Amino acid sequence: MSDEYMDKIPSIGISYQVALIGQRQLVLQSFIDRDCSLDDFNKLLDKLRDAGERQYAYGKIEEIKLNLKQEEKNAIDQQVRIEDTDAKIKRDWNGGNRKGDLKMTSAQIEQQKRDYAVAEGIKLRMASLKAALVEWEAKLAG
């Protein structure tokens, strides 16, 4: 085909912009004959959308993995806090020349409840992140 003929073919220019994770943008561009069928036009739009969603999924998976890694660190740190609190309670009991079974004060009981509640929250967030990771990995594969 000559350049003259190509210049005369009316076409539709399409730009599909996708906001990605981390304040990045992806712009997909294509052209299609102005007189194309509606089915061909929709197929092109679907192709652009699918490509954009797949790229978004890559970033989302990385974000979830980073969050999961942080929650794993939080879980380890919280376990150390729980162990420290329990050890302090035992030291306080033994240092007070008390006999018999350990009896905690109301402040110690509240502190222990808070520590365990935080640990439970971390577990729930980790379970949610793991479920989201499976979901996004399925979107990426599909």
GUVEXGU-557619 format. One record per residue (C-alpha): residue number from 1; x, y, z. Coordinates in pm, 1 decimal, padded with zeros to 6 digits, always signed. Last residue first. Example, Ala and Ser with C-alpha at 12.3 -4.5 7.8 and 13.67 -1.06 7.14 Angstrom:
% GUVEXGU-557619
<r k="2" X="+01367.0" Y="-00106.0" Z="+00714.0"/>
<r k="1" X="+01230.0" Y="-00450.0" Z="+00780.0"/>
This chain:
% GUVEXGU-557619
<r k="142" X="-00642.5" Y="-01588.3" Z="+03439.3"/>
<r k="141" X="-00296.0" Y="-01613.1" Z="+03588.7"/>
<r k="140" X="-00285.5" Y="-01251.1" Z="+03704.9"/>
<r k="139" X="-00640.5" Y="-01265.9" Z="+03837.0"/>
<r k="138" X="-00554.4" Y="-01589.8" Z="+04022.2"/>
<r k="137" X="-00246.1" Y="-01421.7" Z="+04172.6"/>
<r k="136" X="-00473.1" Y="-01137.4" Z="+04283.3"/>
<r k="135" X="-00712.3" Y="-01371.2" Z="+04466.4"/>
<r k="134" X="-00436.3" Y="-01579.5" Z="+04625.1"/>
<r k="133" X="-00267.1" Y="-01261.3" Z="+04748.9"/>
<r k="132" X="-00597.1" Y="-01127.9" Z="+04883.1"/>
<r k="131" X="-00645.4" Y="-01446.8" Z="+05086.5"/>
<r k="130" X="-00291.2" Y="-01418.2" Z="+05224.4"/>
<r k="129" X="-00349.3" Y="-01052.5" Z="+05310.9"/>
<r k="128" X="-00671.1" Y="-01134.2" Z="+05496.8"/>
<r k="127" X="-00501.9" Y="-01414.2" Z="+05691.9"/>
<r k="126" X="-00214.2" Y="-01179.3" Z="+05780.1"/>
<r k="125" X="-00458.4" Y="-00910.4" Z="+05894.0"/>
<r k="124" X="-00639.7" Y="-01162.5" Z="+06115.6"/>
<r k="123" X="-00315.6" Y="-01287.0" Z="+06269.5"/>
<r k="122" X="-00201.4" Y="-00929.9" Z="+06338.6"/>
<r k="121" X="-00532.2" Y="-00855.5" Z="+06508.9"/>
<r k="120" X="-00488.7" Y="-01165.6" Z="+06726.5"/>
<r k="119" X="-00143.0" Y="-01048.0" Z="+06833.4"/>
<r k="118" X="-00283.0" Y="-00704.5" Z="+06922.6"/>
<r k="117" X="-00557.3" Y="-00868.9" Z="+07128.3"/>
<r k="116" X="-00296.3" Y="-01085.8" Z="+07303.8"/>
<r k="115" X="-00093.7" Y="-00782.5" Z="+07408.8"/>
<r k="114" X="-00404.9" Y="-00591.0" Z="+07516.5"/>
<r k="113" X="-00527.9" Y="-00883.7" Z="+07728.8"/>
<r k="112" X="-00183.0" Y="-00917.7" Z="+07890.8"/>
<r k="111" X="-00178.9" Y="-00548.5" Z="+07975.9"/>
<r k="110" X="-00530.1" Y="-00573.1" Z="+08121.6"/>
<r k="109" X="-00432.9" Y="-00872.6" Z="+08338.0"/>
<r k="108" X="-00120.8" Y="-00693.2" Z="+08457.0"/>
<r k="107" X="-00323.6" Y="-00384.9" Z="+08551.4"/>
<r k="106" X="-00579.3" Y="-00604.3" Z="+08735.3"/>
<r k="105" X="-00296.9" Y="-00759.5" Z="+08935.2"/>
<r k="104" X="-00185.2" Y="-01109.4" Z="+08852.1"/>
<r k="103" X="-00185.9" Y="-01403.4" Z="+09087.9"/>
<r k="102" X="+00089.3" Y="-01663.5" Z="+09051.6"/>
<r k="101" X="+00028.2" Y="-01980.1" Z="+09248.8"/>
<r k="100" X="+00169.8" Y="-02013.1" Z="+09595.9"/>
<r k="99" X="+00415.1" Y="-01795.1" Z="+09780.2"/>
<r k="98" X="+00500.5" Y="-01430.8" Z="+09744.5"/>
<r k="97" X="+00846.8" Y="-01301.5" Z="+09821.3"/>
<r k="96" X="+00778.1" Y="-00993.6" Z="+09606.4"/>
<r k="95" X="+01059.6" Y="-01075.2" Z="+09367.5"/>
<r k="94" X="+00887.5" Y="-01398.3" Z="+09260.4"/>
<r k="93" X="+00565.9" Y="-01220.1" Z="+09165.7"/>
<r k="92" X="+00743.6" Y="-00928.5" Z="+08997.3"/>
<r k="91" X="+00969.8" Y="-01167.0" Z="+08808.6"/>
<r k="90" X="+00670.1" Y="-01372.9" Z="+08693.2"/>
<r k="89" X="+00485.8" Y="-01062.2" Z="+08568.6"/>
<r k="88" X="+00804.6" Y="-00940.2" Z="+08398.8"/>
<r k="87" X="+00847.0" Y="-01276.3" Z="+08220.6"/>
<r k="86" X="+00487.1" Y="-01262.9" Z="+08095.2"/>
<r k="85" X="+00534.5" Y="-00905.8" Z="+07970.2"/>
<r k="84" X="+00861.6" Y="-00994.8" Z="+07797.6"/>
<r k="83" X="+00705.2" Y="-01302.0" Z="+07634.2"/>
<r k="82" X="+00412.6" Y="-01095.7" Z="+07510.2"/>
<r k="81" X="+00643.8" Y="-00824.6" Z="+07377.4"/>
<r k="80" X="+00858.0" Y="-01087.8" Z="+07198.1"/>
<r k="79" X="+00542.4" Y="-01232.8" Z="+07041.0"/>
<r k="78" X="+00447.7" Y="-00881.6" Z="+06931.0"/>
<r k="77" X="+00782.9" Y="-00832.8" Z="+06757.1"/>
<r k="76" X="+00746.0" Y="-01165.4" Z="+06574.3"/>
<r k="75" X="+00391.2" Y="-01081.0" Z="+06467.0"/>
<r k="74" X="+00496.2" Y="-00732.5" Z="+06353.4"/>
<r k="73" X="+00771.3" Y="-00885.9" Z="+06139.0"/>
<r k="72" X="+00515.2" Y="-01118.0" Z="+05980.0"/>
<r k="71" X="+00287.7" Y="-00815.8" Z="+05932.6"/>
<r k="70" X="+00566.9" Y="-00634.0" Z="+05748.4"/>
<r k="69" X="+00626.5" Y="-00932.8" Z="+05518.5"/>
<r k="68" X="+00255.4" Y="-00951.1" Z="+05446.9"/>
<r k="67" X="+00248.9" Y="-00582.2" Z="+05358.6"/>
<r k="66" X="+00541.1" Y="-00628.6" Z="+05119.7"/>
<r k="65" X="+00375.4" Y="-00933.5" Z="+04960.8"/>
<r k="64" X="+00049.4" Y="-00740.1" Z="+04924.4"/>
<r k="63" X="+00225.5" Y="-00454.2" Z="+04745.0"/>
<r k="62" X="+00405.0" Y="-00694.0" Z="+04511.7"/>
<r k="61" X="+00076.9" Y="-00865.5" Z="+04426.7"/>
<r k="60" X="-00092.9" Y="-00529.7" Z="+04365.1"/>
<r k="59" X="+00184.3" Y="-00423.4" Z="+04127.9"/>
<r k="58" X="+00153.0" Y="-00734.0" Z="+03912.7"/>
<r k="57" X="-00228.7" Y="-00713.8" Z="+03930.1"/>
<r k="56" X="-00224.3" Y="-00360.4" Z="+03783.5"/>
<r k="55" X="-00031.9" Y="-00494.8" Z="+03483.5"/>
<r k="54" X="-00295.1" Y="-00764.8" Z="+03435.4"/>
<r k="53" X="-00575.1" Y="-00511.3" Z="+03465.1"/>
<r k="52" X="-00418.3" Y="-00295.9" Z="+03193.7"/>
<r k="51" X="-00375.3" Y="-00590.2" Z="+02955.7"/>
<r k="50" X="-00733.9" Y="-00698.4" Z="+03015.8"/>
<r k="49" X="-00862.1" Y="-00345.0" Z="+02953.1"/>
<r k="48" X="-00664.8" Y="-00311.0" Z="+02629.4"/>
<r k="47" X="-00790.1" Y="-00646.8" Z="+02502.6"/>
<r k="46" X="-01146.2" Y="-00563.6" Z="+02601.9"/>
<r k="45" X="-01125.3" Y="-00234.6" Z="+02411.1"/>
<r k="44" X="-00994.8" Y="-00417.8" Z="+02104.2"/>
<r k="43" X="-01269.7" Y="-00678.9" Z="+02128.1"/>
<r k="42" X="-01529.4" Y="-00402.8" Z="+02169.0"/>
<r k="41" X="-01416.7" Y="-00236.3" Z="+01844.0"/>
<r k="40" X="-01415.7" Y="-00566.8" Z="+01658.3"/>
<r k="39" X="-01771.9" Y="-00642.3" Z="+01778.4"/>
<r k="38" X="-01890.0" Y="-00291.6" Z="+01691.3"/>
<r k="37" X="-01771.3" Y="-00352.6" Z="+01338.8"/>
<r k="36" X="-01494.6" Y="-00141.5" Z="+01195.0"/>
<r k="35" X="-01575.3" Y="+00169.3" Z="+00992.3"/>
<r k="34" X="-01334.1" Y="+00397.9" Z="+01175.2"/>
<r k="33" X="-01054.0" Y="+00146.9" Z="+01133.6"/>
<r k="32" X="-00879.5" Y="+00085.8" Z="+01464.6"/>
<r k="31" X="-00588.7" Y="+00251.3" Z="+01638.4"/>
<r k="30" X="-00410.2" Y="+00158.6" Z="+01956.9"/>
<r k="29" X="-00264.6" Y="+00309.7" Z="+02269.0"/>
<r k="28" X="-00197.0" Y="+00174.6" Z="+02616.6"/>
<r k="27" X="-00101.6" Y="+00426.1" Z="+02882.0"/>
<r k="26" X="+00037.5" Y="+00298.2" Z="+03210.7"/>
<r k="25" X="+00065.1" Y="+00524.4" Z="+03511.1"/>
<r k="24" X="+00270.1" Y="+00496.9" Z="+03826.6"/>
<r k="23" X="+00171.4" Y="+00637.6" Z="+04163.9"/>
<r k="22" X="+00301.1" Y="+00331.2" Z="+04347.1"/>
<r k="21" X="+00038.1" Y="+00084.5" Z="+04228.2"/>
<r k="20" X="-00082.8" Y="+00142.1" Z="+03874.1"/>
<r k="19" X="-00332.7" Y="+00390.2" Z="+03734.3"/>
<r k="18" X="-00434.5" Y="+00267.3" Z="+03388.2"/>
<r k="17" X="-00484.4" Y="+00490.5" Z="+03083.0"/>
<r k="16" X="-00641.4" Y="+00358.3" Z="+02764.4"/>
<r k="15" X="-00573.2" Y="+00571.1" Z="+02458.5"/>
<r k="14" X="-00772.2" Y="+00491.3" Z="+02146.1"/>
<r k="13" X="-00728.2" Y="+00645.4" Z="+01802.3"/>
<r k="12" X="-01014.4" Y="+00589.8" Z="+01561.1"/>
<r k="11" X="-00930.7" Y="+00557.9" Z="+01196.5"/>
<r k="10" X="-01002.4" Y="+00713.2" Z="+00859.9"/>
<r k="9" X="-00791.1" Y="+00561.3" Z="+00586.7"/>
<r k="8" X="-00667.1" Y="+00851.3" Z="+00370.2"/>
<r k="7" X="-00310.9" Y="+00864.6" Z="+00502.1"/>
<r k="6" X="-00269.5" Y="+00492.4" Z="+00440.0"/>
<r k="5" X="-00364.7" Y="+00539.3" Z="+00071.1"/>
<r k="4" X="-00105.5" Y="+00813.9" Z="+00021.1"/>
<r k="3" X="+00157.2" Y="+00607.4" Z="+00196.6"/>
<r k="2" X="+00115.6" Y="+00346.0" Z="-00071.6"/>
<r k="1" X="+00000.0" Y="+00000.0" Z="+00000.0"/>
